[in-house]
Amino acid sequence: MNKAATEQILHLELPAGVRLDKFLAAELGEGNQGLSRSQLQRLIEQGQITGISEKNLKSSFKAKRATAITITLPPEKPAEILPFAASIPVLYEDEYLAIVHKPAGMTVHPGAATGNDTLVHALVGQIKKLAPHAERPGIVHRLDRETEGLMVIAKTDKARAALAGLFADRQVHKTYQAIVWGSVELPEKIDGFIWRDRRNRKKMKFGYEAPEKGIRAREAQLVFLRQTRYKFGTELEINLITGRTHQIRATCAQLNAPIIGDAIYGDDAGRAKTYKVGREKRDDLSACGMLLVAKSIEFAHPFKRKKIKFAIELPARFAEARSLLK
């Protein structure tokens, strides 16, 4: 299931005044290439970054002006991915792709801090053929570990490239359902930028304006299709236009409406206190987990003349949460 490993060459621009290690972490760290700090440090020490004339390059290096650099990533070491005994619902499958329902609490693919219980491990045992990759066979896009819902899986290299093109061209329509704290009325369309939080690399930040110079921000758009308000919370149907890391979670948090059960961007205990939600009800809400689900996906099949559209029923914990918030 693995191809012969080859080097990967990246051409990037190091912004003026930004530390090299911080830039590499943002571009190649978690949420992108998935390289650890030690791996990034080795790239610097081993001379894998060119385009900078300075000798004995250090992590703290800052360019006086924007500088084009070339980064040579070492070949990926093929990883033996053993099947994991978990039954992943497959809603659709043909010779090119599959649509699967990832459960909450499952990481999508192997990484530095994962075990052998990822979605990829499960799919290796269920789907006979997956698009080759050292650690992420079949994976075209991702969902956060805590988020459950629909994903499209590529079964061939050709399918992976075609599906990646659809995602890049925003031709894959994804709808999410979430319940956030507070009876709020949010703008119909949210159009801004998202970037990695410099103080906490595990978090993303959303803003309507681009951040200060030197921080790489990406365009982030979503639409709230429907908003249903309860006494202590609001249920949202969301059309995700740009699929950025933690986009929905970071955006809702910035709008002062964090998703219930979000341990990274929210504060369930604090919100429960603010809204005078009793301990028993708060504990019952916590038991519902993070209330965010990728509930539908729609796109034109890249090789067949038909539309692919699937949706799942919301998990029972959403109904439980509604009753607790009324």
N, C-alpha and C positions, 0 to 999 in steps of 0.2 A: 504494500500500500504506500510505499515511499519511493520517491525518485532519487536519483543520484544527487548528492548535495552539491551546490554551487555557490560561489560568492554572490552577494547582493551589493550592488553599487547604488548609493543614494547621492543625489545632488541637492543640497539645501543652501539656504542663506542664513548665516549667523548675524542677527541684528546687532547694531552698534550698542555697546554698553551692557550687553547681557553675558553673564558668566557662561562659559562653554558647557560646564556640567549641568547647569539648570536648563539650558537650551536642549541638550541631548536628552535629558530626562523627559522634557515636554514632548519632544518629537519621537523618541524611540522607547520611552518607558511604558509603564502600565497604561493600557487603553490604546496603544499604538503597536509598536513592535514587541512590547512586553519584555524588554531587556531590564535586568536588575542594575542597581547602582554599581556593583562590582564588575559587571559585564561592560558597562559604559566606561568605567575607569580603565579597564584593560584596553578598550578601543583607543583611548587617549595615549596611554603608556606605550602601546605597541605600534604607534605611528599609523593607525588606520584612518586618521583624519588628515586630509591634505588640503592645500589651498591657503594655509596659514604659514607664513614664512618664519615665524618665531621658532627657535630651537628649544628643545626640552619643554614641549607644550604641557601646560598644567591645567587642571580642572577649573581653576579660578580665572583663566584667560578671558579677557574682554577685548573685543575688536573696537578700534577707534571709529570705524565706519562699517557699514553693512558689508559682509565678506562672503563670497561664494565658497563653499567648502564641499569636498567630496568625502563620503564616508564609505568605507569598505567593511561590510558585515561578513563575518566568517560564515562558512557553510553551516547550515543547520544540521545538527547531529540527529540522524534518524532515531526516533524514539519508538520503542516497542510498546504499542498500545494494546493492552490485553482487554478482552471483552469484560464488561461489568454487567452483572446480572440485574438489570433494571428494565422494566417494560415501559418504553416511551411510546405514547400513542402516535401512530402514523396515519394522518388523515388522507394523504394522497401520495402515490408513488408511480413513477414511470421510469423509462430508461435513462432519463436526464436528471431528474430532481425528485425531491420528496418534501412534503409539508409535515412537520412534526410539532407536537405540543410539549414544550419544555416545562417541567414542574418547577415550582418555586424552591429555592434553596439548593439548586444544582448549578455548578459552574459550567460554562459552555465548553471550554477546552482546557487541556493541561497547561500548567504554568508552574512558576517557581514555588508557589505556596499551595498547590492543589495535590490531591491524592489521585487514586485510580477510579474515582467515582464521578467523573465529569460526563456531560452529555456525549462527548465524542467517544468515551469508553463504552457507553451504553449503545450508541449507534453502530460501533464496530461489531457488536454482537448481534445486531438486529438487521442492518442493511448490508447486503452482500458486497456492494460496490460503492465506494465514496471517492470523490475527487482527491487525488493524492496530495499529501502535505505531511511534513515531518511530525508536527504536533497537532495540526488542526484539519485533518481530513474531512472534506465535505463542507466546512464552515465558510459561509459567505458574509454573514453579519452576526451580531451578537445581541444577547439580552443580559442584563445584570443578573448576578447570582440570585438575588432576592425576587426578581421579576419572573413570573411564569407567562407562558403564552406561545404564540405561533412563530415558527422559524422555517425558512426555506433552506434546504440542504442540497448541495450540488453532488451529483454522482460521477461526473467526469470533469476533466480540465476545461473542456469546451463549454460545459454548462456553467462552471464557476466563473469563467471570463464573461460570459453573456449575462449572467445574473449580476455580477459586479457592475457591469455597464448599466443595467437597469437601475440599480441603487444609486450610482453616480449621477444618472440623468433624472433622478427623482420620479421614476416610473413605477416604483413599488409603493403602493398605498397601504399604510399601516394605521390601524385604529387601536387606541388604548382606552381602558377604563380605569379610573382612579377615584379614590375618596380622600379628600384633604380635610385638614382641621379648619373649623370656622364656617359659619354661614356667610359665604363671600360671593361677590359678583365680580368675576374676572373679565378682562377685555376679551373680545372674541378672537382676535388674532394677536399673537405675540411674535414680534420680529426684532431680533437683537443679535447678540454675540455670546459665545460661550468659550471659556478658556480654563486652563488648569489653575487651581488655587495655589499660589506660591507658598502659603503657610501650611497647607495640608495637601500633599500630593495625591491623596486618595479622593479628593473632592474636586468638583468643577464649580465654576462661578458663571452666573448669567448676568448680563447687563444690556440695557437698551442701546448704550453707546459702547464703542470699542474701548478697551482699556488703554492705559498709558503705553507709550512707545516701548517696544522691546518685549512685549508679551504677545505670543501668537494666539490670536482669537479667530474663531471660525463662525461664519454666519449660522444662526439658529432660528428656525421658524416652526411654529406649531399653531394649530387652530383648535379652540374649544368649541366643539360642535353642539354640545348640550350641557347645561348646568342645572343640577337638581339640588336645591338647598334643604338641609335639615336643621334641627335646632343647634347642633354642635359641629356640623360638617357639611361639605358640599361634594356631590358626586359629579365627576367630569367625564365626558366622552371626548377624546382627544385625537385629532388627525396630526400625526407627526410628519412634518414636511421634510425636515432635515434630521437624519438619525445620528445625533452627536452623543458622545459618552455622557450618561447620566442627565440627558437634556431635560426630560420631563421633571425629574426629581429636583434638579438645581433650579429650574425655572419656577416651579411651584414654591420652593423654599424662598426664593427671592421675592415672590409676590406675597409673602407672609401667609402662605397657605400650604405648609409642608404636607406631604403625603402621610397619612396615618400608618404607623408601623415602620417608617423609614428611620433606621438607627443612625444613618450618616448625616442626613440633612434635617431631620426632625428632632423633636423633644416631646415625646408623648406624655411624660410625667408633668412637664411644665405646662403643656397645653391643657391637659386634663384639669390641672389646678386653676388655670385661667378661666376655663369654661365651667368650673365647679362640677366636674364629673367625678362621681364617687369612686373610691378605690376599687370596689367590686366591678363596676362597669368599665373602669379603666383597664383592669386586668383582663376582662373579657375581650375588650378591643385589642389589647396586645396579643391575645391568643389568635386573632385573625391574621396576624402577620402583616407584611407590607401590602397595602391595598392598591396594587398596580398590576394590570394584566394587559398583555398584548393580545387583544381579542379577535382581530381580523387582519387578513393580508390579502391583497389583490394585485395582480399584474398580468401582463400578456405573456403567455408562454413563449420563450425565445425560439423554440423550434417547432411548435405546433400551432396551428391557427385556431387558438382558443384562449379564453380568459381563465385564469386560475383565480378563484376566489373562495376563501374558507373563513369560517368564523367559529368560535367556541362559545359555549354557554359560560356565563360568569360563575366562578366557584361559589359554593354555598356560603363561604365566609363573607362575601359581599352582602348577602341578605342578612346575615347575622349582624354585620356592622351597621347596616341601615336601621335595624330595630333598636340598636343601642344608641344611635345618634339622634333619634326622633324625640 
